[in-house]
Amino acid sequence: MTGPLGLDVRFALVTGGTSGIGRASVGRLRAEGMTVAFTGRSVERGEAVARETGATFLACDHRDRVASDGAVERALELGSGRLDVHVANAGILFQGPIEATPETVFRELLEVNLTSLFRVARACFRPMCEHGSGSLIHIASDAGIRAVHELAAYSVTKAGVIAAAELFAVEGAPHGVRSNAVCPGDIVPGVQATPTGHEDHAEDPSGWVLPPSGRFGTGADVAALVAWLASDESEHVTGATLRIDGGTGAAMRVATRGA
């Protein structure tokens, strides 16, 4: 199986690959011919994605450091020590104002969205530098560029993801390793908050504000960008923060300037 981007001889690790953007990215990279391993908390969903795509599922909750480190070690074993692409997608959400965000929840988001992301990316970064090439693709959020009301903890962690992507880019450039942050806007299906503030998989975007493009984004939209960043076609792109939001961010800046 060979795709147009020439990725058929490459190996990728996708974290949080059992739903939404992660699942779409696993499918797109496999369609491009890549060998892919992916992590996820749900064994049922993970096995379904594995059957559907032919990718290798590694059951893992990235809140568990031992399990997280073990999943990376197994992925590197599958790639015989080589890793060409890492899609850092695992993340969780909590909705609520600052005063209503318990410190325990804030720490949980920090652990999954930022600390674990940094730890896994660093483990992937080392063999990439040794090999002299690689692409780190960090799935951040538009909330990391401009903080979103009642997404306090989430916004802080995603801003950290963007900073991490830039730092890996600077240190990786002399070794041929690229690092970029992808910042989706509203994605359907995606995540939304339950009445308790925690995330659920969102299929119904009613009540959301349409972006200027006239439609919400999809996992396939983001996965197409992921595939491009994985390929040599983006070889001079590193340290970038790439919005994929149908123009929402631009519209907000225009509205603010006109106020």
N, C-alpha and C positions, 0 to 999 in steps of 0.2 A: 504494500500500500504506500504510494508516494503522492504527496500533495504538491501544489505549485510553488510552495515556499522553500522546498528543498530541505525539509526537516526530518526526512525518513531515517537518517542514521544517528539521530540524537535522542537523548534520554532526559525526561523531565520528572520533577516531583511537584505535585500540586497539593497544597494543604487545604483542608476544608472543601474537598472535591465531591461531596455527596449531594449537593443541592445548589440551586441558583447559579451565580457566576462561576463558582468552582466546578460544578458539574458541566456547565457549558464549555469551560476551558478544557477539561479533560476530553470531552467529545471532539472539540475542534483540533486539539493537538494530535489526538489519535487519527483523525481524518487526514491530517497533514502527514501522517506516516510515522509519527514519533512513538517511541516506547515510553509509556507513562505509568508512574506509580502515584497514588493519591491517598490522602488520609481523610478520616471523618469519624464522627462519634457514633453514627447509626450504622450498625452492622447490616441491618436490612436494606437501607438505602445504598450503602457501599457495595454490597454484593450485587444489587440490581444494576448499578452503574458499571461495575466490572463486567457483568454479563453483556450489557448493552454495548460497551465500547471496546472490550478486550484489554482494558487497563488493569493494573494490579492494585487491589485495595489493601490498605494497611490501617486496620482499626486503631484509632488513637484519639484520645481527648487531650488536647494541647494544654489543658489546665494541669495535667499530670506530667511533671517534668521528666520523670523516668520513662513514661510511655512515649512522650514526645521525642526524647533523645533516641529511644529505641527505634522509633519509626524512621528517623533519619538514617540511622545505622543500617537498617534493613534496606532502605532505598539505595544507599550507596553500594551495598552488596549486590543488589539487583543490577546496578549499573557498572559492576566490576570496578568500583572506585571512581568512576567518571560520572559527572553530572553536568549537563549542558544548560538546562533551564530549570529555574525554581520559581514557581508561582505561589507567592505568599498570600493566601486568601483566607485562611482560617480567622474567624472573628465572631464576636457576639455584640449585642446591642442592649442598651437599657435606656428607656425614655423617662425623663423626669427632670425638674429643675434642680439646681445645685443643692438647695436645702433638703430636697426629698431624695437625694442620691446617697444611700448608706455608704460608709467608707468600705465596708466589705464588698459591696458591688463595684465600687470604683477600683478596688484592688483586683477584683476578678477580671474586669475589662482590661486593666493594665497588663495582667498576666497573659491573657489570651491574645489580645489585639496588638500588644507592643513587645512585652518581654519575651514571650514565646516566639513571636515573629522574628525578633532580633536574634534569638538563640538559634533558631532553625536556619535562618538566612546565613548566619556566621558559619555554621557547620557546612552549609552548601558552598559558601564563598571560598573556603580553603582549597578543596579539590579543583574548583574552577581556576583559581590563581595558579595552582600547580600545573594544570593542563594548558593554561594560556588563553582561555576563552570561556565565555559563559554569559548568561543573561539572568539577572535577578529581576523579577517583576512583582512589585509590591502592590497589592490591591488596597488602596487607601479609600478615600471618599471625598465628595465635595464638602462634607462637614469638616474635613481636615484643613481645607483651604479657607473656609469662612465658617466659623462656629455656628451651629444651628441651635436655636432656642429649645430647651428641654432635651437636648442630646449632649449634655455637659461632658459626661465621662467619655462618651463615644467620640465627640469632637476632639477632646484632648488626646486620646490615644491615636486617632487617625492623623492628627497633626504630627505626632511623633513618628508615625510610619513614613510620612513624607520626608522628615528630617533624616531618618535612617536610610531611606533610598538615596538621598543626596550624599550622605557620608560613605556608603558603600560605593557609589559612583566615583567619588574622588580617589578613594583608596584602591579601587579595582581597575581604574583606567590604565595604569602602567603595566598591568598584567593581562590586559585584553578582556577584562570582565566589565560588563555594562550593568547598570542598575537604574530602574525608573519606577516612578509611582503612577499608578492608574487611579483616577478619581471619578468613579461613577456618580451620577445623580440618581434620581428615582428609577429603579429597575423592577420590572414585573416579569416573572415572579421574583420577589426579593424578600426583604424582611420588614416587619412592622412590629410595633409594640403591642403586647397583650395588656389587659387591665392591670397586671402586676408590674408592668414596665419592661418585662423581658421580651425577647424577640420571638416571633412566630413567622412562619413562611407566608408571605403576603401574595395572594392571588387577585385580590380585589383592590384596585387603585381608586375607587370612588372616593371623592373628597380630596384627592391629591390635585395639585395645580399642574396643568399641562405645561411642558417647556415650549419655547418658541417653535421648535420643530414640529409641534402638533401631535406628538406621540411620546409615550414613555419608552425608556430604553429597555433592552432585553439582555439576558445573559449572552445570547449570540452576538450582540453588538460588542460587548466587552471582550468576549472570547476572540473575536476577529482582531481586535487591537492586541490582545495577548499573543496571538500567533505571529503577528507582524513583529512585535518586540522580541519574540523568540528567534526570529529569522535574521539572516545576514542583510536583508533589505533595510534594517534599522541599525546597521553597524555603527553609525556616527551619532546615534541617539543615546545619550546617557546623562543621568542627573536631571532628567525632565520630569515635570509634574503635568500629566496629561489628563485634562478633563474629558469626560464622555457623558455629557448631560443634555444634549439637544439644545444648547444655548442658554440654559438656565442661569449659569454663572455670569455670562455676559449681560443678560437682561437685568440681573440684580445690580450690577455695577452701573449700568446706564440709568436705572431708576434712582439709584442713590445719588448720582451726580446731578440728576435733574431735579432733585428735591429742594 
